[in-house]
Amino acid sequence: MEKETFGYVQGVLLKERLFEQRSPFQSMQVIDSHLFGRCLVLDGALQTSEWDEFMYHEMLVHVPLLTHPSPRRVLIIGGGDGGALRRVLDHPHTNAVQVEIDASVIKNSQRFLPSISKGAFENPRANVVIGNGFEYIREHEGEFDVVLVDSTDPVGAAVPLFQEPFYRDVFASLKDDGLLAAQSNSPIYMALELKAQLENLREVFPLVRTYLGSVPAYPGGLWSYTIASKRYDPTQVSKAGIAARLARAGISARYYSPDVHHAAFVLPPFIAEFVS
């Protein structure tokens, strides 16, 4: 059971608990469930599942990488399950650095959830660094085309990844036309956190856009992501251009498409009101 807000809990019907341990950073479980298949749970919060991980990872990765016209160098902070890394490497001219603070997440995701990463950690275009993303990014000024933040919710060790000082470091790590994309939580159950995150981003980046996607395993089933860009506007990329780049890369996405790319930025009025 995962508690989200006062008076609301979410849970999955458990078949088997496959693995459980506590690392220096967090508690970790891998469970097998009746609907979602195998799931990764960190500090009691479901992070990803075999059944719907493609929905989350395709939207986190393909939207920014197809907004940037030539993303060669990509940094992923977090994302130890490997799903984001896998989708970045689907783009054949892209090299990725992944910084994950907890080596046990990578190790046990490869062991119990190999279908999510599908060998991405062994790809020669991937450089996996075990360390603190907050510290790593300070040492790499002007290096990346795209930075992806695939973090847990803004609690505990992840809190700095949602604050203005970190976003200033990200801005400095990006090239002159670079952009950041980050998961930005439930727009329903964590609306105040989303609003605070956007305020911090707008203090740093000239262009900030929030978009939505379905992730059934997450609270409310509706999830938000945010792009913060130095130059490129994700709403101005043509559908034909997206389709052509997907075809050239040989990417066959199950959730993301040129139409979904644009539709994701059309926000319901009640969400548009508080993110504006």
Helices and strands as residue ranges (DSSP letters): E 2-5, E 8-10, E 14-22, E 27-33, E 37-42, E 45-49, H 53-67, E 73-78, H 83-89, E 95-100, H 103-112, H 114-117, G 120-122, E 126-130, H 133-136, G 137-139, E 144-150, G 156-162, H 164-173, E 174-183, H 191-202, E 207-214, E 222-229, G 234-236, H 239-249, H 258-263, H 269-275
